[in-house]
Structure formats: structure tokens, C-alpha cells
Amino acid sequence: MAISELNTKGTVCTTPVVPLEHKILLSRHEAAQLLGISWRTLDELVRRGEIRIRRVGGPIRGRVLFSRIELQRFAEQEIVSPRG
């Protein structure tokens, strides 16, 4: 399967659709779905430094992507219970 779109010259180009299980870098929505959390919770985990991101296309306005390996690392880390 492929997605067709017009390029800057007005000609049609096709981009192959890569199944989620074959992707190395994931979008915010895909990463949240993989972890079974909301994208807001994912954003909070990034803000707290618990999950690292990859920026593609520039350090400020680049697209934020998540490494499958980083998500696996987060999911398998030791759980620390809150003090109580």
C-alpha cells in the first residue's frame, strides 16, 4: 500500500506505508498508543526527562519522534513506588 501526494513540481509521488511494527521512529500518537497512554501523559514524561525524544529537521521546529528502543527502555525500567 502507498500514499499518493503531489510534490512541489505538481507530479504525483507515492510514499510506501510502513506498518507500525516495522517502524524504528514513531510519532507522538504512535508512541503513546504503543505504551498504552495518552499523548498528554507522554508529553509529561518527556517534560520530566523520563523519555527522550529525537528531533528530525532541526533542533527547535523539527518533528518530534520517539525511538522504539527508548520506549522499550522506559517500559522495562524498574518501577519505583512513591514514598508513603
N, C-alpha and C positions, 0 to 999 in steps of 0.2 A: 504494500500500500504506500502511496506517496501523496504529499500535499502539493498542489499546483498553485503557483503565485506568479504575479508579474514582476519582473526585475526592473531596474531603472531604465532599461532600453525598451521596455514595453513588450518584451518577449516572455513567453511562459517558461518557467523553470520548475522542476519538480524536486522536492526535498523528501527523502525517504523518512518514513515514520519509524522511529526506533522504539521497540517495546520497552516499557519501564524496567523490566528485569535485566535488560541489556545495557542500560544507561550507566555511565560512570559518574556523571554530574547531573544533579537533579534540581529542578525549580523549587521554589519555596513550597508551592502547593504539593508537588510530588514528594518532597522530603517530609512534610507534615503528615501526608497520607501514609507514607511508609512507616513512620513512627507511631501512627495512630493518635496524633494530637492535632490541635487546631493550629493554623498558621500564626495566630496571635501568641500561643504558647511557644511555638518555635522561635518567633521573634524575641520573646522574653529570654529564652535560653541563649540565644545569640548575644543579646544585650548583656547578660550576666557572664558571658565568656565560657559557657558550658559546651557550646557547639561553635566550631569555627566555620567561616564561610570562605568562598572563593569568589573574587570579583573578576569578571571577564569583560574586557572592553574599557577598562580604566579604573583608577582607584576610588573615584568619587561617584561618578554616574554610571559605572559599569553594572552589568547584570549580576545579581547575586545568585550564586549557585552553591549547592551543597554536595560534598563528596560522599559517595556511598560508604567509603571506608570510614570517614569521620562520623557518619550517622551510626555505623556499626559499633565504633569505639564508644560512642555515647551510650548506646543501648546496652552494651555489655559491661559498662563500668560498675564498680562496686557501689551499692546503694548505701548512702549514709543517712541514718534516721535522725530526725530533728531532736534537739535536746529537750528533755521534758521532765 
